[in-house]
């Protein structure tokens, strides 16, 4: 089992999610992240989708979060990222920060 992974993500915050300045509703964020998941599943470029849609500052780098160890992210994110094979993308993951799509790169 890997001690570290490297991953990118797309984060859609909503009004009321932690550290959020977003005005979209939780339902709007879920609809949008599901649409982005469909685009990723259809072969869309994860990095380009992150640049265009993610609410995280990492969007400037195509969603790249760099390498991180277990416990460095919130548990839901950690479980999803460490559960992915390299090159795979997650289903929608909900955390206190909003909805994520995670793509493991290493």
MDAnalysis code that builds the backbone (N, CA, C; Angstrom):
import MDAnalysis as mda
import numpy as np

u = mda.Universe.empty(318, n_residues=106, atom_resindex=np.repeat(np.arange(106), 3), trajectory=True)
u.add_TopologyAttr("name", ["N", "CA", "C"] * 106)
u.add_TopologyAttr("resid", np.arange(1, 107))
u.add_TopologyAttr("resname", ["UNK", "UNK", "UNK", "UNK", "UNK", "UNK", "UNK", "UNK", "UNK", "UNK", "UNK", "UNK", "UNK", "UNK", "UNK", "UNK", "UNK", "UNK", "UNK", "UNK", "UNK", "UNK", "UNK", "UNK", "UNK", "UNK", "UNK", "UNK", "UNK", "UNK", "UNK", "UNK", "UNK", "UNK", "UNK", "UNK", "UNK", "UNK", "UNK", "UNK", "UNK", "UNK", "UNK", "UNK", "UNK", "UNK", "UNK", "UNK", "UNK", "UNK", "UNK", "UNK", "UNK", "UNK", "UNK", "UNK", "UNK", "UNK", "UNK", "UNK", "UNK", "UNK", "UNK", "UNK", "UNK", "UNK", "UNK", "UNK", "UNK", "UNK", "UNK", "UNK", "UNK", "UNK", "UNK", "UNK", "UNK", "UNK", "UNK", "UNK", "UNK", "UNK", "UNK", "UNK", "UNK", "UNK", "UNK", "UNK", "UNK", "UNK", "UNK", "UNK", "UNK", "UNK", "UNK", "UNK", "UNK", "UNK", "UNK", "UNK", "UNK", "UNK", "UNK", "UNK", "UNK", "UNK"])
u.atoms.positions = np.array([
    [0.844, -1.186, 0.000],
    [0.000, 0.000, 0.000],
    [0.888, 1.248, 0.000],
    [0.549, 2.194, -0.822],
    [1.350, 3.409, -0.977],
    [1.321, 4.265, 0.287],
    [2.482, 4.849, 0.614],
    [2.555, 5.793, 1.727],
    [2.183, 7.190, 1.266],
    [2.367, 7.425, -0.034],
    [2.047, 8.718, -0.624],
    [1.390, 8.503, -1.970],
    [0.543, 9.435, -2.340],
    [-0.019, 9.474, -3.682],
    [0.131, 10.898, -4.195],
    [-0.017, 11.022, -5.485],
    [-0.101, 12.350, -6.094],
    [-1.430, 12.375, -6.821],
    [-2.162, 13.456, -6.649],
    [-3.483, 13.529, -7.247],
    [-3.829, 14.957, -7.636],
    [-4.782, 15.033, -8.547],
    [-5.402, 16.297, -8.934],
    [-6.859, 16.206, -8.538],
    [-7.496, 17.363, -8.410],
    [-8.924, 17.311, -8.111],
    [-9.645, 18.507, -8.698],
    [-10.940, 18.333, -8.789],
    [-11.859, 19.409, -9.129],
    [-12.742, 19.565, -7.903],
    [-12.833, 20.770, -7.375],
    [-13.660, 21.058, -6.216],
    [-14.752, 22.039, -6.600],
    [-15.974, 21.663, -6.305],
    [-17.088, 22.599, -6.444],
    [-17.655, 22.866, -5.057],
    [-17.463, 24.092, -4.600],
    [-18.010, 24.519, -3.322],
    [-19.454, 24.970, -3.530],
    [-20.149, 25.143, -2.440],
    [-21.511, 25.665, -2.494],
    [-21.730, 26.546, -1.276],
    [-22.765, 27.346, -1.318],
    [-23.079, 28.235, -0.205],
    [-23.225, 27.400, 1.063],
    [-22.391, 27.697, 2.056],
    [-22.448, 26.975, 3.318],
    [-21.373, 25.928, 3.486],
    [-20.669, 25.556, 2.413],
    [-19.578, 24.594, 2.590],
    [-18.385, 25.323, 3.221],
    [-17.510, 24.559, 3.860],
    [-16.405, 25.124, 4.619],
    [-15.489, 25.973, 3.734],
    [-15.152, 27.167, 4.227],
    [-14.268, 28.131, 3.546],
    [-14.806, 28.590, 2.190],
    [-16.101, 28.443, 1.978],
    [-16.677, 28.743, 0.672],
    [-17.104, 30.193, 0.533],
    [-16.860, 30.715, -0.653],
    [-17.428, 32.008, -1.041],
    [-18.401, 31.799, -2.204],
    [-18.680, 30.536, -2.524],
    [-19.554, 30.207, -3.654],
    [-20.992, 30.606, -3.357],
    [-21.698, 30.955, -4.409],
    [-23.105, 31.315, -4.265],
    [-24.036, 30.220, -4.785],
    [-23.476, 29.203, -5.471],
    [-24.331, 28.126, -5.978],
    [-24.891, 27.331, -4.809],
    [-26.049, 26.740, -5.012],
    [-26.637, 25.892, -3.986],
    [-25.943, 24.530, -3.978],
    [-26.191, 23.781, -2.932],
    [-25.643, 22.434, -2.832],
    [-26.138, 21.582, -3.998],
    [-27.413, 21.737, -4.348],
    [-28.003, 20.981, -5.455],
    [-27.380, 21.373, -6.785],
    [-27.142, 22.670, -6.988],
    [-26.494, 23.125, -8.225],
    [-25.074, 22.577, -8.323],
    [-24.352, 22.569, -7.207],
    [-22.985, 22.035, -7.202],
    [-22.984, 20.546, -7.534],
    [-23.938, 19.800, -6.980],
    [-24.006, 18.367, -7.245],
    [-24.332, 18.094, -8.709],
    [-25.251, 18.854, -9.272],
    [-25.586, 18.699, -10.690],
    [-24.366, 18.984, -11.554],
    [-23.651, 20.059, -11.230],
    [-22.478, 20.452, -12.020],
    [-21.350, 19.418, -11.889],
    [-21.097, 18.919, -10.677],
    [-20.002, 17.948, -10.512],
    [-20.351, 16.637, -11.208],
    [-21.618, 16.248, -11.210],
    [-22.020, 15.039, -11.937],
    [-21.827, 15.213, -13.438],
    [-22.079, 16.414, -13.945],
    [-21.840, 16.702, -15.361],
    [-20.343, 16.615, -15.669],
    [-19.523, 17.162, -14.789],
    [-18.075, 17.087, -14.981],
    [-17.597, 15.643, -14.925],
    [-18.169, 14.845, -14.036],
    [-17.822, 13.419, -13.956],
    [-18.136, 12.734, -15.280],
    [-19.280, 13.051, -15.879],
    [-19.637, 12.482, -17.182],
    [-18.624, 12.866, -18.245],
    [-18.164, 14.119, -18.203],
    [-17.166, 14.573, -19.172],
    [-15.832, 13.841, -18.976],
    [-15.419, 13.647, -17.731],
    [-14.188, 12.911, -17.446],
    [-14.326, 11.471, -17.936],
    [-15.457, 10.856, -17.618],
    [-15.680, 9.462, -18.024],
    [-15.698, 9.298, -19.539],
    [-16.086, 10.357, -20.242],
    [-16.137, 10.320, -21.711],
    [-14.792, 10.673, -22.342],
    [-13.757, 10.839, -21.503],
    [-12.424, 11.117, -22.032],
    [-12.006, 12.566, -21.977],
    [-12.794, 13.403, -21.318],
    [-12.434, 14.813, -21.183],
    [-11.113, 14.978, -20.443],
    [-10.384, 16.030, -20.747],
    [-9.092, 16.306, -20.123],
    [-9.310, 16.814, -18.700],
    [-8.896, 16.007, -17.711],
    [-9.134, 16.337, -16.308],
    [-8.526, 17.701, -15.959],
    [-7.296, 17.924, -16.364],
    [-6.623, 19.182, -16.046],
    [-7.327, 20.393, -16.619],
    [-7.779, 20.278, -17.858],
    [-8.492, 21.397, -18.483],
    [-9.837, 21.638, -17.801],
    [-10.525, 20.552, -17.435],
    [-11.798, 20.700, -16.719],
    [-11.576, 21.334, -15.347],
    [-10.477, 20.972, -14.694],
    [-10.149, 21.587, -13.402],
    [-9.866, 23.076, -13.566],
    [-9.070, 23.420, -14.572],
    [-8.754, 24.838, -14.807],
    [-10.011, 25.654, -15.032],
    [-10.960, 25.102, -15.768],
    [-12.166, 25.838, -16.145],
    [-13.249, 25.844, -15.068],
    [-13.212, 24.872, -14.135],
    [-14.359, 24.716, -13.243],
    [-14.066, 24.662, -11.754],
    [-12.880, 24.292, -11.349],
    [-12.620, 24.048, -9.928],
    [-12.571, 25.338, -9.126],
    [-13.098, 25.274, -7.910],
    [-13.068, 26.410, -6.984],
    [-11.799, 26.427, -6.126],
    [-10.945, 25.445, -6.291],
    [-9.710, 25.369, -5.505],
    [-8.604, 26.155, -6.215],
    [-7.734, 26.828, -5.447],
    [-6.600, 27.512, -6.085],
    [-5.738, 26.586, -6.940],
    [-5.778, 25.273, -6.665],
    [-5.014, 24.318, -7.470],
    [-5.497, 24.278, -8.917],
    [-6.641, 24.882, -9.190],
    [-7.158, 24.890, -10.567],
    [-6.156, 25.522, -11.525],
    [-5.363, 26.472, -11.032],
    [-4.340, 27.116, -11.875],
    [-3.336, 26.104, -12.409],
    [-3.164, 25.001, -11.678],
    [-2.232, 23.939, -12.061],
    [-2.984, 22.705, -12.546],
    [-4.165, 22.900, -13.088],
    [-4.956, 21.773, -13.575],
    [-5.464, 20.872, -12.465],
    [-5.568, 21.438, -11.263],
    [-6.067, 20.692, -10.115],
    [-4.997, 19.927, -9.357],
    [-3.735, 20.023, -9.790],
    [-2.655, 19.249, -9.180],
    [-2.440, 19.659, -7.724],
    [-2.538, 18.678, -6.828],
    [-2.304, 18.906, -5.404],
    [-0.917, 18.478, -4.972],
    [-0.160, 17.913, -5.888],
    [1.149, 17.396, -5.538],
    [1.020, 16.085, -4.783],
    [2.126, 15.630, -4.217],
    [2.135, 14.378, -3.454],
    [1.728, 14.658, -2.018],
    [1.012, 13.716, -1.427],
    [0.617, 13.845, -0.027],
    [0.509, 12.463, 0.598],
    [0.723, 12.439, 1.900],
    [0.652, 11.192, 2.651],
    [-0.709, 10.997, 3.286],
    [-0.903, 9.803, 3.803],
    [-2.149, 9.495, 4.501],
    [-2.335, 10.444, 5.682],
    [-3.563, 10.915, 5.839],
    [-3.886, 11.790, 6.953],
    [-3.678, 13.263, 6.683],
    [-3.135, 13.600, 5.515],
    [-2.905, 15.011, 5.199],
    [-4.158, 15.690, 4.646],
    [-5.078, 14.892, 4.160],
    [-6.342, 15.403, 3.636],
    [-7.473, 14.940, 4.558],
    [-8.659, 15.504, 4.373],
    [-9.795, 15.044, 5.173],
    [-10.061, 13.573, 4.854],
    [-10.613, 12.816, 5.807],
    [-10.740, 11.360, 5.644],
    [-11.439, 10.910, 4.365],
    [-12.517, 11.566, 3.970],
    [-13.243, 11.148, 2.761],
    [-12.361, 11.288, 1.521],
    [-11.599, 12.362, 1.462],
    [-10.704, 12.615, 0.340],
    [-9.565, 11.601, 0.358],
    [-8.986, 11.417, 1.533],
    [-7.899, 10.453, 1.719],
    [-8.311, 9.060, 1.246],
    [-9.449, 8.591, 1.726],
    [-9.918, 7.247, 1.376],
    [-10.072, 7.100, -0.133],
    [-10.653, 8.100, -0.763],
    [-10.873, 8.037, -2.213],
    [-9.549, 8.060, -2.968],
    [-8.660, 8.978, -2.615],
    [-7.388, 9.127, -3.339],
    [-6.525, 7.877, -3.206],
    [-6.424, 7.345, -1.999],
    [-5.583, 6.170, -1.786],
    [-6.227, 4.902, -2.326],
    [-7.525, 4.946, -2.585],
    [-8.222, 3.790, -3.133],
    [-8.183, 3.704, -4.644],
    [-7.656, 4.740, -5.297],
    [-7.611, 4.768, -6.758],
    [-6.332, 4.141, -7.295],
    [-6.435, 3.516, -8.453],
    [-5.253, 3.105, -9.189],
    [-4.684, 4.334, -9.887],
    [-3.386, 4.328, -10.162],
    [-2.765, 5.426, -10.897],
    [-3.463, 5.561, -12.251],
    [-3.852, 6.782, -12.584],
    [-4.534, 7.056, -13.844],
    [-6.045, 7.008, -13.752],
    [-6.568, 6.600, -12.602],
    [-8.024, 6.487, -12.440],
    [-8.603, 7.737, -11.795],
    [-9.891, 7.946, -12.048],
    [-10.625, 9.059, -11.456],
    [-11.723, 8.521, -10.555],
    [-12.012, 9.267, -9.524],
    [-12.998, 8.851, -8.522],
    [-14.422, 9.145, -8.969],
    [-15.348, 8.564, -8.236],
    [-16.724, 9.012, -8.288],
    [-16.768, 10.338, -7.544],
    [-17.923, 10.963, -7.460],
    [-18.065, 12.207, -6.711],
    [-17.825, 11.921, -5.228],
    [-16.975, 12.732, -4.609],
    [-16.642, 12.607, -3.193],
    [-17.109, 13.879, -2.490],
    [-17.900, 13.717, -1.444],
    [-18.366, 14.879, -0.687],
    [-17.544, 15.028, 0.578],
    [-17.069, 16.258, 0.820],
    [-16.389, 16.604, 2.067],
    [-17.031, 17.883, 2.590],
    [-16.547, 18.360, 3.713],
    [-17.058, 19.616, 4.275],
    [-16.802, 20.799, 3.343],
    [-15.848, 20.641, 2.413],
    [-15.486, 21.729, 1.504],
    [-16.361, 21.766, 0.249],
    [-17.060, 20.688, -0.032],
    [-17.903, 20.629, -1.222],
    [-17.786, 19.274, -1.891],
    [-17.963, 19.271, -3.210],
    [-17.902, 18.045, -4.004],
    [-16.606, 18.007, -4.800],
    [-15.976, 16.836, -4.808],
    [-14.703, 16.659, -5.491],
    [-14.783, 15.541, -6.521],
    [-13.985, 15.689, -7.557],
    [-13.566, 14.585, -8.411],
    [-12.063, 14.510, -8.219],
    [-11.556, 13.316, -8.041],
    [-10.134, 13.126, -7.759],
    [-9.537, 12.250, -8.850],
    [-8.382, 12.652, -9.336],
    [-7.660, 11.875, -10.357],
    [-6.274, 11.578, -9.814],
    [-5.971, 10.293, -9.632],
    [-4.653, 9.918, -9.101],
    [-3.645, 9.892, -10.238],
    [-2.558, 10.613, -10.046],
    [-1.536, 10.738, -11.075],
    [-0.274, 9.947, -10.752],
    [-0.024, 9.632, -9.497],
    [1.141, 8.816, -9.097],
    [0.764, 7.997, -7.881],
])
